[in-house]
Structure formats: structure tokens, C-alpha cells
Amino acid sequence: MQFSVGDKVIHPQYGPGRITGIAGSELSEADRRYYVIEIPRKGLTVHTPVGMADALGLRHAMSECRSRRILSMLGGRPHPLPEDFRARQEAVWSKLEAGHVVDLAAVARDLSWRQRLTHLTKKDADQLRRALDMLTEEIALASGDTAAEVREQIGAALASATEATGVEGGE
């Protein structure tokens, strides 16, 4: 996949950013080019080899239109997660590692729903927080809204999902 200066991208390790340049470097007697990616939330500048971008999982950020669809998905009917905590956490972790926005939304929706029904383990709560953080960052990048505004939108969408199922808060 080719990227250009100005593209909004998602780095699999560091999150959302923008390509601010394409730099050349001479390493090991071989000329290599790098995407220069500014990751503002973390105050980082990341250099990703152009030829390795696909293998590393660098991808374009979602569009603003898709961000609205993702918010709508958060308000949809949740899918039950495995009761066995190991199986649940492994399934959730694989979705978090892949970093696909649809999977992140499903994790956030389903763990939020589970939280309303019952107690979340510490790891479940950490995974929910990670999914929400990743979604917030990408939707904010796509929409141009602040992280605080996006958090409110996500919270409202998740609340509508639990209201639609008639779920009361658990202990």
C-alpha cells in the first residue's frame, strides 16, 4: 500500500498519526526510504520503512463516514463473550492485536455490555480501556473532533446498546 505526505494513518504499535514526510537514509550501504509519521498523542515521530509498511500493519485511518458507521455499530446488539475468562481474554486480545476498527468496536461494545451484566476482571477492564482508547484516537483523527467529544459520542452509543437490550447495571 502506498502512502503520501499528509495521509492519516494508523501505526499498529503507536496508534493514529499523520505522514509528515518521506525521508531517505543510508543504512548498511543500502539506500532506504522511510515514512515519517507524527504521533501527536504520544509526542512521537516514528520512521517506518516504506517497503515494510504493509508487513508492519501500517494502514490508512478510517474515513469520517466510516467513523459514523462505527459509532452506530457500538449502539448495536452486543454479542456474548465466553464465560471462561481465559477463552474470553484470548479472543479479545487477538482482536485488539489485529487493531481493525470493526473488531475494536465489537470488543468495546461486548465488554461494556458484559460490564453492565457482571463484574469485569482486571484484565477485562484493561482490555476494554485499550479498545476504547484506540477507538477514540482513530475516530478523533477521522472526524476532527476532540478526544473528549469522541468519548462522549462513544459513551452515548454504548449506553443506547445496553438500553436497547434492557440490561441493568450489575454489581
C-alpha positions as CSV (number, residue, x, y, z in Angstrom):
1,M,0.0,0.0,0.0
2,Q,1.3,3.4,-0.9
3,F,1.0,6.4,1.4
4,S,1.6,10.1,0.7
5,V,2.6,13.1,2.8
6,G,-0.5,14.3,4.7
7,D,-2.2,10.9,4.9
8,K,-3.8,10.0,8.2
9,V,-2.6,6.6,9.2
10,I,-2.8,4.0,12.0
11,H,0.5,2.6,13.2
12,P,-0.1,-0.8,14.8
13,Q,2.1,-0.1,17.7
14,Y,1.8,3.6,18.3
15,G,-1.7,4.5,17.1
16,P,-3.0,7.3,14.9
17,G,-0.8,9.8,13.2
18,R,-0.1,11.7,10.0
19,I,2.6,11.1,7.5
20,T,4.7,14.3,7.5
21,G,7.4,13.3,5.1
22,I,9.3,10.6,3.3
23,A,12.9,10.5,4.3
24,G,15.9,8.7,2.9
25,S,18.7,7.1,4.9
26,E,21.8,5.1,4.1
27,L,22.0,2.1,6.3
28,S,24.1,-1.0,5.6
29,E,25.2,0.5,2.3
30,A,21.6,0.3,1.0
31,D,19.5,3.4,0.3
32,R,16.2,3.1,2.2
33,R,13.2,5.3,2.4
34,Y,11.1,5.9,5.5
35,Y,7.6,7.3,6.1
36,V,8.0,10.0,8.8
37,I,4.9,9.6,11.0
38,E,4.0,12.2,13.7
39,I,2.0,10.5,16.5
40,P,0.8,13.6,18.4
41,R,-1.0,11.9,21.3
42,K,2.3,10.3,22.3
43,G,4.6,13.1,21.2
44,L,6.5,10.7,18.9
45,T,7.9,10.8,15.5
46,V,8.1,7.3,14.0
47,H,10.2,6.3,10.9
48,T,8.7,3.3,9.2
49,P,10.5,1.7,6.2
50,V,8.4,2.2,3.0
51,G,9.0,-1.3,1.9
52,M,7.9,-2.8,5.2
53,A,4.8,-0.7,5.8
54,D,2.3,-3.4,4.8
55,A,4.1,-6.2,6.7
56,L,4.2,-4.0,9.8
57,G,0.4,-3.3,9.5
58,L,0.5,0.4,8.7
59,R,-2.9,1.3,7.3
60,H,-4.9,4.4,6.3
61,A,-7.2,5.8,9.1
62,M,-10.9,5.3,8.6
63,S,-12.9,8.0,6.8
64,E,-15.3,10.3,8.6
65,C,-18.2,8.4,7.1
66,R,-16.9,5.1,8.4
67,S,-16.5,6.6,11.9
68,R,-20.2,7.4,11.9
69,R,-20.9,3.7,11.0
70,I,-18.6,2.5,13.8
71,L,-20.4,4.7,16.3
72,S,-23.7,3.2,15.0
73,M,-22.2,-0.3,15.5
74,L,-21.4,0.5,19.1
75,G,-25.1,1.0,19.6
76,G,-26.0,-2.4,18.1
77,R,-26.9,-5.6,19.8
78,P,-23.9,-7.0,21.8
79,H,-22.6,-10.5,21.2
80,P,-22.0,-12.6,24.3
81,L,-18.4,-13.3,25.2
82,P,-17.1,-16.7,26.5
83,E,-17.7,-17.2,30.2
84,D,-14.3,-18.8,30.7
85,F,-12.1,-15.8,31.4
86,R,-9.1,-17.3,29.7
87,A,-11.0,-18.0,26.5
88,R,-12.7,-14.6,26.6
89,Q,-9.4,-12.7,27.2
90,E,-7.6,-14.6,24.5
91,A,-10.4,-13.9,22.0
92,V,-10.5,-10.2,22.9
93,W,-6.7,-9.9,22.8
94,S,-6.5,-11.3,19.3
95,K,-8.9,-8.6,18.2
96,L,-7.0,-5.9,20.0
97,E,-3.7,-7.0,18.4
98,A,-5.2,-7.0,14.9
99,G,-6.3,-3.4,15.5
100,H,-9.1,-3.5,12.9
101,V,-11.6,-0.8,13.8
102,V,-14.6,-3.1,13.4
103,D,-13.0,-5.6,15.9
104,L,-12.2,-2.7,18.3
105,A,-15.8,-1.6,18.2
106,A,-17.0,-5.1,18.8
107,V,-14.7,-5.5,21.8
108,A,-15.8,-2.2,23.3
109,R,-19.5,-2.9,22.8
110,D,-19.3,-6.5,24.1
111,L,-17.1,-5.8,27.1
112,S,-19.2,-2.8,28.0
113,W,-22.3,-4.9,27.8
114,R,-20.6,-7.6,30.0
115,Q,-19.6,-4.9,32.5
116,R,-23.3,-4.0,32.8
117,L,-24.2,-7.6,33.5
118,T,-21.4,-8.7,35.8
119,H,-18.0,-7.9,37.2
120,L,-15.1,-7.5,34.8
121,T,-11.8,-9.0,35.8
122,K,-8.9,-6.5,35.9
123,K,-7.6,-7.8,32.6
124,D,-11.1,-7.5,31.0
125,A,-11.3,-3.9,32.3
126,D,-7.8,-3.2,30.9
127,Q,-8.8,-4.6,27.5
128,L,-12.0,-2.5,27.5
129,R,-10.0,0.6,28.3
130,R,-7.5,-0.2,25.5
131,A,-10.2,-0.8,22.9
132,L,-11.9,2.5,23.9
133,D,-8.7,4.4,23.8
134,M,-7.8,3.0,20.3
135,L,-11.3,3.8,19.0
136,T,-11.3,7.3,20.5
137,E,-8.0,8.1,18.9
138,E,-8.9,6.9,15.4
139,I,-12.4,8.4,15.4
140,A,-11.0,11.7,16.6
141,L,-8.4,11.6,13.8
142,A,-11.1,10.8,11.2
143,S,-13.7,13.2,12.4
144,G,-11.5,16.1,13.5
145,D,-13.4,16.1,16.9
146,T,-11.5,16.3,20.2
147,A,-10.9,13.1,22.1
148,A,-13.3,14.3,24.8
149,E,-16.1,14.8,22.2
150,V,-15.5,11.4,20.8
151,R,-15.5,9.8,24.3
152,E,-19.0,11.3,24.8
153,Q,-20.2,10.0,21.5
154,I,-18.9,6.5,22.2
155,G,-20.4,6.6,25.7
156,A,-23.8,7.6,24.3
157,A,-23.6,4.9,21.6
158,L,-22.7,2.2,24.2
159,A,-25.5,3.4,26.6
160,S,-28.0,3.0,23.8
161,A,-26.9,-0.6,23.2
162,T,-27.4,-1.5,26.8
163,E,-30.7,0.3,26.9
164,A,-31.9,-1.5,23.8
165,T,-31.2,-4.8,25.5
166,G,-32.9,-3.8,28.7
167,V,-29.7,-4.5,30.7
168,E,-29.5,-3.1,34.2
169,G,-26.1,-2.4,35.8
170,G,-24.5,-5.3,37.6
171,E,-22.6,-5.2,40.9
